[in-house]
């Protein structure tokens, strides 16, 4: 005779409930960390925001730091998957040797799309911006050593500019990445003040065009 605990229907319901709780914690933590910073958010803050039991963070993720890393890992994977897809499409359009501008578009477009105020991924981008400056030791280690997602862009740029020494391409890519990292929310606000209101990041398409034009100029220079 089956007990209620052996009922597949009950087991499925329990599994779904746990998955839903885990996602609530994930979403609440991402939002709070993005808005307030890692050090200013406690486990109690997260579970209160999520409306779940205080033990949920440790039960589903192991610790607050592990939760931070899981959000970072998932969002960077999603972002870099979008970049890789765009680069693959550019390769297909150009017989495996896309021009500089298309390579840069694949690098810039996904994070710029996430930046759009109308995109629900904006909070995820804000989280990733925080992670670069406030992340845990594990996050900092990944940022310093995991360059697999950048290698395909470096290779494409080297193929697109065979007249440049690879060392030069790597330096120029480094400067281009600085453009992406500089597009933090407070830096954009400061630019708005500097320009007396002429600049606003809300026009994401215009911002993307400006970034590609500027970065392409650096790669196309002798």
Order of alpha helices (4+ residues) and beta strands (2+ residues): alpha-alpha-alpha-alpha-alpha-alpha-alpha-alpha-alpha-alpha-alpha
